[in-house]
Each structure stands twice: as C-alpha cells, then as structure tokens.
Amino acid sequence: MQTTYTSVLARRVVIDGDFATLPYEAGWASEAVVFVQTEGEHPDLSVATEISPDGIHWIRRGPVQTLAASEDIAELALTTFGNWLRVTVTGASPEATARILIHVNGKG
C-alpha cells in the first residue's frame, strides 16, 4: 500500500516579483504533483519545479508551465527527483501582483 501526503507550500501569498517556496523534503515519495492556484486577477505566470541534492543548490526539473491570466490553476508532475524540491513562480510585478496557493501531493 502506498502512502500519500499533501502539504501546503504557500497559502494566499501575494507576490510582486519572482517567488520560490521554501525547500520541501520529499525523498520518501516516488512521485509528486504540484498544484499552483491563484485567487483573483493576476498576470500570466510561469511556474516550474526545481530539485536539489541539499536544499541549497537548485536545478530546474520538468517543463515550465504557463498559468494564463484567464486560468486559476496549473499542475506540474514529477517522477524523478532526489530529496528536496521547490516551486518557482515568475511573471508578477508591483504593478500586476498575484495571490497564490501552492500544494504538493507526494506518493510513494
């Protein structure tokens, strides 16, 4: 029987520039799905996942997804990663902010 666990990495955070979540320790999981949601109006956002061997040095893993201004949720799936992962969001500015929620669901 596999274990599944959902964690909140960002809850209703207003961003006005580049954003990255704190490192999330997910070495127990064999796969993960990240959900990036918005509340209210926002510009087009680029969302991506990054992995790390130590939670300090990061490398992009997987494709960059665009969360268009007309959409309110995007998902990113990972199946090959080490112990640490995080989510990055770019595209917001002081003139066009975004309120975001980020969840990660790990299974393994």
N, CA, C and O atoms as a GROMACS GRO file, in nm:
protein
  432
    1MET      N    1   0.083  -0.118   0.000
    1MET     CA    2   0.000   0.000   0.000
    1MET      C    3   0.088   0.124   0.000
    1MET      O    4   0.180   0.136   0.081
    2GLN      N    5   0.060   0.216  -0.091
    2GLN     CA    6   0.139   0.338  -0.099
    2GLN      C    7   0.090   0.442   0.000
    2GLN      O    8  -0.025   0.441   0.044
    3THR      N    9   0.181   0.532   0.035
    3THR     CA   10   0.149   0.642   0.123
    3THR      C   11   0.133   0.768   0.039
    3THR      O   12   0.206   0.789  -0.057
    4THR      N   13   0.036   0.851   0.075
    4THR     CA   14   0.019   0.979   0.007
    4THR      C   15   0.006   1.088   0.112
    4THR      O   16  -0.051   1.067   0.219
    5TYR      N   17   0.060   1.204   0.080
    5TYR     CA   18   0.058   1.315   0.174
    5TYR      C   19   0.054   1.446   0.097
    5TYR      O   20   0.128   1.464   0.000
    6THR      N   21  -0.032   1.538   0.139
    6THR     CA   22  -0.042   1.669   0.076
    6THR      C   23   0.007   1.775   0.172
    6THR      O   24  -0.034   1.778   0.289
    7SER      N   25   0.094   1.862   0.124
    7SER     CA   26   0.147   1.972   0.204
    7SER      C   27   0.118   2.105   0.136
    7SER      O   28   0.116   2.114   0.013
    8VAL      N   29   0.096   2.206   0.216
    8VAL     CA   30   0.078   2.342   0.166
    8VAL      C   31   0.214   2.412   0.169
    8VAL      O   32   0.274   2.426   0.276
    9LEU      N   33   0.262   2.455   0.052
    9LEU     CA   34   0.390   2.524   0.045
    9LEU      C   35   0.375   2.675   0.046
    9LEU      O   36   0.466   2.747   0.085
   10ALA      N   37   0.259   2.723   0.002
   10ALA     CA   38   0.230   2.868   0.005
   10ALA      C   39   0.079   2.883   0.016
   10ALA      O   40   0.004   2.820  -0.060
   11ARG      N   41   0.035   2.965   0.108
   11ARG     CA   42  -0.109   2.985   0.127
   11ARG      C   43  -0.142   3.132   0.120
   11ARG      O   44  -0.108   3.210   0.209
   12ARG      N   45  -0.210   3.168   0.011
   12ARG     CA   46  -0.256   3.307  -0.008
   12ARG      C   47  -0.142   3.408   0.004
   12ARG      O   48  -0.157   3.513   0.068
   13VAL      N   49  -0.030   3.376  -0.056
   13VAL     CA   50   0.085   3.466  -0.056
   13VAL      C   51   0.071   3.562  -0.173
   13VAL      O   52   0.052   3.520  -0.287
   14VAL      N   53   0.081   3.691  -0.145
   14VAL     CA   54   0.077   3.792  -0.252
   14VAL      C   55   0.220   3.813  -0.300
   14VAL      O   56   0.309   3.848  -0.222
   15ILE      N   57   0.241   3.790  -0.430
   15ILE     CA   58   0.374   3.807  -0.486
   15ILE      C   59   0.376   3.926  -0.582
   15ILE      O   60   0.277   3.952  -0.652
   16ASP      N   61   0.489   3.996  -0.585
   16ASP     CA   62   0.504   4.111  -0.676
   16ASP      C   63   0.640   4.104  -0.747
   16ASP      O   64   0.696   4.206  -0.785
   17GLY      N   65   0.690   3.983  -0.763
   17GLY     CA   66   0.818   3.958  -0.830
   17GLY      C   67   0.843   3.808  -0.831
   17GLY      O   68   0.751   3.729  -0.808
   18ASP      N   69   0.966   3.769  -0.859
   18ASP     CA   70   1.000   3.627  -0.861
   18ASP      C   71   0.981   3.566  -0.723
   18ASP      O   72   1.012   3.630  -0.622
   19PHE      N   73   0.929   3.442  -0.718
   19PHE     CA   74   0.898   3.376  -0.592
   19PHE      C   75   0.944   3.231  -0.598
   19PHE      O   76   0.933   3.166  -0.701
   20ALA      N   77   0.996   3.182  -0.487
   20ALA     CA   78   1.029   3.040  -0.473
   20ALA      C   79   0.985   2.995  -0.334
   20ALA      O   80   1.004   3.066  -0.236
   21THR      N   81   0.926   2.876  -0.328
   21THR     CA   82   0.885   2.823  -0.199
   21THR      C   83   1.008   2.783  -0.118
   21THR      O   84   1.118   2.773  -0.171
   22LEU      N   85   0.988   2.762   0.009
   22LEU     CA   86   1.093   2.704   0.091
   22LEU      C   87   1.117   2.561   0.043
   22LEU      O   88   1.028   2.500  -0.016
   23PRO      N   89   1.237   2.506   0.067
   23PRO     CA   90   1.263   2.367   0.027
   23PRO      C   91   1.167   2.271   0.096
   23PRO      O   92   1.135   2.286   0.213
   24TYR      N   93   1.122   2.171   0.020
   24TYR     CA   94   1.031   2.069   0.072
   24TYR      C   95   1.101   1.934   0.064
   24TYR      O   96   1.144   1.893  -0.044
   25GLU      N   97   1.111   1.865   0.177
   25GLU     CA   98   1.178   1.735   0.182
   25GLU      C   99   1.081   1.626   0.141
   25GLU      O  100   0.983   1.598   0.210
   26ALA      N  101   1.108   1.563   0.025
   26ALA     CA  102   1.016   1.465  -0.031
   26ALA      C  103   1.087   1.338  -0.075
   26ALA      O  104   1.040   1.269  -0.166
   27GLY      N  105   1.199   1.306  -0.013
   27GLY     CA  106   1.276   1.189  -0.053
   27GLY      C  107   1.203   1.058  -0.036
   27GLY      O  108   1.239   0.959  -0.101
   28TRP      N  109   1.103   1.053   0.048
   28TRP     CA  110   1.025   0.931   0.071
   28TRP      C  111   0.932   0.900  -0.046
   28TRP      O  112   0.891   0.785  -0.064
   29ALA      N  113   0.898   1.002  -0.126
   29ALA     CA  114   0.798   0.987  -0.233
   29ALA      C  115   0.864   0.942  -0.364
   29ALA      O  116   0.978   0.977  -0.393
   30SER      N  117   0.790   0.864  -0.440
   30SER     CA  118   0.839   0.824  -0.573
   30SER      C  119   0.780   0.912  -0.683
   30SER      O  120   0.827   0.910  -0.796
   31GLU      N  121   0.678   0.988  -0.650
   31GLU     CA  122   0.619   1.081  -0.744
   31GLU      C  123   0.553   1.194  -0.668
   31GLU      O  124   0.517   1.180  -0.550
   32ALA      N  125   0.537   1.307  -0.736
   32ALA     CA  126   0.474   1.424  -0.674
   32ALA      C  127   0.396   1.501  -0.780
   32ALA      O  128   0.436   1.506  -0.896
   33VAL      N  129   0.287   1.561  -0.737
   33VAL     CA  130   0.209   1.652  -0.821
   33VAL      C  131   0.199   1.783  -0.745
   33VAL      O  132   0.160   1.787  -0.629
   34VAL      N  133   0.235   1.891  -0.814
   34VAL     CA  134   0.229   2.024  -0.756
   34VAL      C  135   0.112   2.097  -0.819
   34VAL      O  136   0.094   2.095  -0.941
   35PHE      N  137   0.032   2.162  -0.736
   35PHE     CA  138  -0.079   2.245  -0.782
   35PHE      C  139  -0.050   2.390  -0.746
   35PHE      O  140  -0.025   2.422  -0.629
   36VAL      N  141  -0.054   2.478  -0.844
   36VAL     CA  142  -0.038   2.621  -0.821
   36VAL      C  143  -0.170   2.686  -0.856
   36VAL      O  144  -0.217   2.678  -0.969
   37GLN      N  145  -0.230   2.752  -0.757
   37GLN     CA  146  -0.360   2.817  -0.775
   37GLN      C  147  -0.344   2.967  -0.752
   37GLN      O  148  -0.252   3.013  -0.684
   38THR      N  149  -0.436   3.042  -0.811
   38THR     CA  150  -0.440   3.185  -0.787
   38THR      C  151  -0.578   3.224  -0.736
   38THR      O  152  -0.677   3.154  -0.758
   39GLU      N  153  -0.581   3.336  -0.666
   39GLU     CA  154  -0.708   3.396  -0.622
   39GLU      C  155  -0.713   3.537  -0.679
   39GLU      O  156  -0.623   3.617  -0.655
   40GLY      N  157  -0.818   3.565  -0.752
   40GLY     CA  158  -0.833   3.699  -0.807
   40GLY      C  159  -0.754   3.719  -0.936
   40GLY      O  160  -0.701   3.624  -0.994
   41GLU      N  161  -0.748   3.844  -0.978
   41GLU     CA  162  -0.678   3.877  -1.102
   41GLU      C  163  -0.528   3.860  -1.085
   41GLU      O  164  -0.474   3.881  -0.977
   42HIS      N  165  -0.463   3.822  -1.195
   42HIS     CA  166  -0.318   3.804  -1.195
   42HIS      C  167  -0.268   3.810  -1.338
   42HIS      O  168  -0.344   3.786  -1.431
   43PRO      N  169  -0.141   3.842  -1.356
   43PRO     CA  170  -0.083   3.840  -1.491
   43PRO      C  171  -0.053   3.696  -1.531
   43PRO      O  172  -0.068   3.604  -1.450
   44ASP      N  173  -0.011   3.675  -1.655
   44ASP     CA  174   0.039   3.544  -1.694
   44ASP      C  175   0.158   3.510  -1.605
   44ASP      O  176   0.248   3.593  -1.586
   45LEU      N  177   0.158   3.390  -1.550
   45LEU     CA  178   0.264   3.345  -1.461
   45LEU      C  179   0.332   3.223  -1.519
   45LEU      O  180   0.269   3.141  -1.585
   46SER      N  181   0.461   3.211  -1.495
   46SER     CA  182   0.536   3.091  -1.531
   46SER      C  183   0.566   3.016  -1.403
   46SER      O  184   0.623   3.072  -1.309
   47VAL      N  185   0.529   2.888  -1.399
   47VAL     CA  186   0.551   2.807  -1.280
   47VAL      C  187   0.640   2.688  -1.317
   47VAL      O  188   0.626   2.630  -1.424
   48ALA      N  189   0.730   2.654  -1.226
   48ALA     CA  190   0.825   2.546  -1.253
   48ALA      C  191   0.863   2.477  -1.123
   48ALA      O  192   0.844   2.532  -1.014
   49THR      N  193   0.916   2.357  -1.135
   49THR     CA  194   0.968   2.285  -1.020
   49THR      C  195   1.120   2.277  -1.031
   49THR      O  196   1.176   2.272  -1.140
   50GLU      N  197   1.184   2.278  -0.916
   50GLU     CA  198   1.328   2.264  -0.908
   50GLU      C  199   1.361   2.156  -0.806
   50GLU      O  200   1.286   2.135  -0.711
   51ILE      N  201   1.474   2.087  -0.826
   51ILE     CA  202   1.518   1.984  -0.733
   51ILE      C  203   1.658   2.020  -0.684
   51ILE      O  204   1.729   2.099  -0.745
   52SER      N  205   1.696   1.958  -0.571
   52SER     CA  206   1.824   1.991  -0.509
   52SER      C  207   1.878   1.870  -0.434
   52SER      O  208   1.801   1.792  -0.378
   53PRO      N  209   2.010   1.853  -0.432
   53PRO     CA  210   2.068   1.746  -0.353
   53PRO      C  211   2.078   1.782  -0.205
   53PRO      O  212   2.091   1.694  -0.120
   54ASP      N  213   2.072   1.914  -0.174
   54ASP     CA  214   2.098   1.957  -0.037
   54ASP      C  215   2.002   2.065   0.015
   54ASP      O  216   2.016   2.109   0.129
   55GLY      N  217   1.906   2.108  -0.066
   55GLY     CA  218   1.814   2.213  -0.025
   55GLY      C  219   1.873   2.352  -0.037
   55GLY      O  220   1.813   2.450   0.008
   56ILE      N  221   1.992   2.363  -0.098
   56ILE     CA  222   2.059   2.492  -0.113
   56ILE      C  223   2.084   2.524  -0.261
   56ILE      O  224   2.057   2.636  -0.305
   57HIS      N  225   2.134   2.428  -0.336
   57HIS     CA  226   2.166   2.446  -0.478
   57HIS      C  227   2.056   2.382  -0.561
   57HIS      O  228   2.019   2.267  -0.537
   58TRP      N  229   2.002   2.458  -0.660
   58TRP     CA  230   1.881   2.416  -0.730
   58TRP      C  231   1.903   2.401  -0.880
   58TRP      O  232   1.984   2.472  -0.940
   59ILE      N  233   1.828   2.308  -0.939
   59ILE     CA  234   1.827   2.288  -1.083
   59ILE      C  235   1.682   2.264  -1.126
   59ILE      O  236   1.607   2.194  -1.058
   60ARG      N  237   1.644   2.322  -1.238
   60ARG     CA  238   1.507   2.306  -1.287
   60ARG      C  239   1.483   2.161  -1.328
   60ARG      O  240   1.570   2.099  -1.390
   61ARG      N  241   1.366   2.107  -1.294
   61ARG     CA  242   1.327   1.972  -1.333
   61ARG      C  243   1.188   1.980  -1.394
   61ARG      O  244   1.094   2.026  -1.329
   62GLY      N  245   1.175   1.935  -1.517
   62GLY     CA  246   1.046   1.935  -1.585
   62GLY      C  247   1.022   2.065  -1.660
   62GLY      O  248   1.100   2.160  -1.651
   63PRO      N  249   0.913   2.067  -1.734
   63PRO     CA  250   0.882   2.184  -1.817
   63PRO      C  251   0.827   2.300  -1.734
   63PRO      O  252   0.773   2.282  -1.625
   64VAL      N  253   0.841   2.419  -1.789
   64VAL     CA  254   0.780   2.538  -1.730
   64VAL      C  255   0.636   2.543  -1.780
   64VAL      O  256   0.611   2.529  -1.900
   65GLN      N  257   0.542   2.562  -1.689
   65GLN     CA  258   0.401   2.574  -1.726
   65GLN      C  259   0.359   2.721  -1.719
   65GLN      O  260   0.404   2.795  -1.632
   66THR      N  261   0.274   2.761  -1.811
   66THR     CA  262   0.219   2.897  -1.807
   66THR      C  263   0.081   2.891  -1.744
   66THR      O  264  -0.006   2.815  -1.786
   67LEU      N  265   0.063   2.973  -1.643
   67LEU     CA  266  -0.068   2.991  -1.582
   67LEU      C  267  -0.120   3.124  -1.636
   67LEU      O  268  -0.088   3.231  -1.584
   68ALA      N  269  -0.202   3.114  -1.741
   68ALA     CA  270  -0.252   3.233  -1.809
   68ALA      C  271  -0.341   3.316  -1.717
   68ALA      O  272  -0.398   3.265  -1.621
   69ALA      N  273  -0.352   3.444  -1.748
   69ALA     CA  274  -0.434   3.534  -1.668
   69ALA      C  275  -0.580   3.489  -1.664
   69ALA      O  276  -0.653   3.524  -1.571
   70SER      N  277  -0.622   3.414  -1.763
   70SER     CA  278  -0.761   3.365  -1.769
   70SER      C  279  -0.781   3.234  -1.693
   70SER      O  280  -0.894   3.185  -1.684
   71GLU      N  281  -0.676   3.176  -1.639
   71GLU     CA  282  -0.684   3.048  -1.566
   71GLU      C  283  -0.656   3.071  -1.418
   71GLU      O  284  -0.598   3.173  -1.379
   72ASP      N  285  -0.697   2.974  -1.336
   72ASP     CA  286  -0.670   2.988  -1.193
   72ASP      C  287  -0.600   2.868  -1.130
   72ASP      O  288  -0.583   2.864  -1.008
   73ILE      N  289  -0.558   2.768  -1.211
   73ILE     CA  290  -0.486   2.654  -1.154
   73ILE      C  291  -0.398   2.590  -1.262
   73ILE      O  292  -0.435   2.582  -1.379
   74ALA      N  293  -0.281   2.545  -1.218
   74ALA     CA  294  -0.188   2.471  -1.305
   74ALA      C  295  -0.132   2.355  -1.224
   74ALA      O  296  -0.129   2.359  -1.101
   75GLU      N  297  -0.088   2.250  -1.295
   75GLU     CA  298  -0.027   2.136  -1.225
   75GLU      C  299   0.103   2.098  -1.292
   75GLU      O  300   0.121   2.114  -1.412
   76LEU      N  301   0.194   2.049  -1.210
   76LEU     CA  302   0.324   2.001  -1.256
   76LEU      C  303   0.348   1.866  -1.192
   76LEU      O  304   0.331   1.851  -1.071
   77ALA      N  305   0.388   1.768  -1.270
   77ALA     CA  306   0.411   1.633  -1.218
   77ALA      C  307   0.560   1.601  -1.222
   77ALA      O  308   0.630   1.635  -1.318
   78LEU      N  309   0.608   1.534  -1.118
   78LEU     CA  310   0.746   1.491  -1.109
   78LEU      C  311   0.751   1.343  -1.075
   78LEU      O  312   0.677   1.295  -0.989
   79THR      N  313   0.839   1.271  -1.143
   79THR     CA  314   0.857   1.130  -1.108
   79THR      C  315   1.002   1.094  -1.079
   79THR      O  316   1.029   0.986  -1.028
   80THR      N  317   1.093   1.181  -1.111
   80THR     CA  318   1.235   1.156  -1.083
   80THR      C  319   1.291   1.277  -1.012
   80THR      O  320   1.311   1.382  -1.073
   81PHE      N  321   1.317   1.262  -0.884
   81PHE     CA  322   1.374   1.372  -0.807
   81PHE      C  323   1.444   1.313  -0.685
   81PHE      O  324   1.421   1.198  -0.648
   82GLY      N  325   1.529   1.392  -0.624
   82GLY     CA  326   1.601   1.347  -0.506
   82GLY      C  327   1.521   1.372  -0.381
   82GLY      O  328   1.403   1.338  -0.372
   83ASN      N  329   1.586   1.432  -0.284
   83ASN     CA  330   1.522   1.453  -0.155
   83ASN      C  331   1.450   1.586  -0.144
   83ASN      O  332   1.351   1.598  -0.072
   84TRP      N  333   1.498   1.688  -0.215
   84TRP     CA  334   1.444   1.822  -0.198
   84TRP      C  335   1.378   1.872  -0.326
   84TRP      O  336   1.428   1.848  -0.436
   85LEU      N  337   1.265   1.943  -0.311
   85LEU     CA  338   1.204   2.011  -0.424
   85LEU      C  339   1.146   2.143  -0.379
   85LEU      O  340   1.118   2.165  -0.261
   86ARG      N  341   1.128   2.230  -0.476
   86ARG     CA  342   1.063   2.359  -0.451
   86ARG      C  343   0.993   2.402  -0.579
   86ARG      O  344   1.014   2.345  -0.686
   87VAL      N  345   0.909   2.506  -0.566
   87VAL     CA  346   0.831   2.556  -0.678
   87VAL      C  347   0.866   2.703  -0.698
   87VAL      O  348   0.877   2.779  -0.601
   88THR      N  349   0.885   2.744  -0.824
   88THR     CA  350   0.912   2.884  -0.855
   88THR      C  351   0.796   2.941  -0.936
   88THR      O  352   0.734   2.872  -1.016
   89VAL      N  353   0.770   3.068  -0.914
   89VAL     CA  354   0.665   3.141  -0.987
   89VAL      C  355   0.725   3.275  -1.029
   89VAL      O  356   0.777   3.350  -0.947
   90THR      N  357   0.716   3.304  -1.159
   90THR     CA  358   0.764   3.432  -1.211
   90THR      C  359   0.654   3.496  -1.295
   90THR      O  360   0.561   3.428  -1.339
   91GLY      N  361   0.666   3.626  -1.317
   91GLY     CA  362   0.570   3.697  -1.401
   91GLY      C  363   0.494   3.806  -1.328
   91GLY      O  364   0.436   3.894  -1.392
   92ALA      N  365   0.492   3.801  -1.195
   92ALA     CA  366   0.424   3.906  -1.118
   92ALA      C  367   0.516   4.028  -1.107
   92ALA      O  368   0.638   4.016  -1.120
   93SER      N  369   0.456   4.143  -1.084
   93SER     CA  370   0.532   4.267  -1.067
   93SER      C  371   0.458   4.355  -0.967
   93SER      O  372   0.344   4.324  -0.931
   94PRO      N  373   0.520   4.463  -0.921
   94PRO     CA  374   0.447   4.553  -0.831
   94PRO      C  375   0.320   4.610  -0.893
   94PRO      O  376   0.224   4.640  -0.822
   95GLU      N  377   0.319   4.623  -1.026
   95GLU     CA  378   0.201   4.675  -1.096
   95GLU      C  379   0.097   4.567  -1.123
   95GLU      O  380  -0.020   4.598  -1.144
   96ALA      N  381   0.137   4.440  -1.122
   96ALA     CA  382   0.047   4.328  -1.151
   96ALA      C  383   0.081   4.214  -1.056
   96ALA      O  384   0.155   4.122  -1.091
   97THR      N  385   0.024   4.222  -0.937
   97THR     CA  386   0.053   4.121  -0.834
   97THR      C  387  -0.031   3.996  -0.855
   97THR      O  388  -0.122   3.993  -0.938
   98ALA      N  389   0.001   3.893  -0.779
   98ALA     CA  390  -0.076   3.769  -0.782
   98ALA      C  391  -0.084   3.712  -0.641
   98ALA      O  392   0.014   3.716  -0.566
   99ARG      N  393  -0.200   3.660  -0.605
   99ARG     CA  394  -0.216   3.588  -0.478
   99ARG      C  395  -0.216   3.440  -0.512
   99ARG      O  396  -0.301   3.393  -0.587
  100ILE      N  397  -0.119   3.365  -0.455
  100ILE     CA  398  -0.101   3.225  -0.494
  100ILE      C  399  -0.117   3.129  -0.377
  100ILE      O  400  -0.097   3.164  -0.260
  101LEU      N  401  -0.155   3.007  -0.412
  101LEU     CA  402  -0.160   2.895  -0.320
  101LEU      C  403  -0.085   2.781  -0.389
  101LEU      O  404  -0.108   2.755  -0.508
  102ILE      N  405   0.003   2.713  -0.318
  102ILE     CA  406   0.079   2.602  -0.376
  102ILE      C  407   0.068   2.481  -0.285
  102ILE      O  408   0.099   2.488  -0.166
  103HIS      N  409   0.024   2.370  -0.343
  103HIS     CA  410   0.016   2.242  -0.271
  103HIS      C  411   0.102   2.140  -0.344
  103HIS      O  412   0.113   2.143  -0.467
  104VAL      N  413   0.163   2.050  -0.268
  104VAL     CA  414   0.234   1.938  -0.328
  104VAL      C  415   0.177   1.810  -0.268
  104VAL      O  416   0.159   1.798  -0.147
  105ASN      N  417   0.148   1.715  -0.356
  105ASN     CA  418   0.099   1.585  -0.313
  105ASN      C  419   0.204   1.481  -0.351
  105ASN      O  420   0.230   1.459  -0.470
  106GLY      N  421   0.263   1.418  -0.250
  106GLY     CA  422   0.363   1.315  -0.274
  106GLY      C  423   0.304   1.177  -0.252
  106GLY      O  424   0.217   1.157  -0.167
  107LYS      N  425   0.352   1.081  -0.332
  107LYS     CA  426   0.304   0.943  -0.318
  107LYS      C  427   0.422   0.850  -0.331
  107LYS      O  428   0.508   0.868  -0.418
  108GLY      N  429   0.427   0.752  -0.245
  108GLY     CA  430   0.538   0.656  -0.254
  108GLY      C  431   0.520   0.538  -0.162
  108GLY      O  432   0.605   0.450  -0.158
   0.00000   0.00000   0.00000
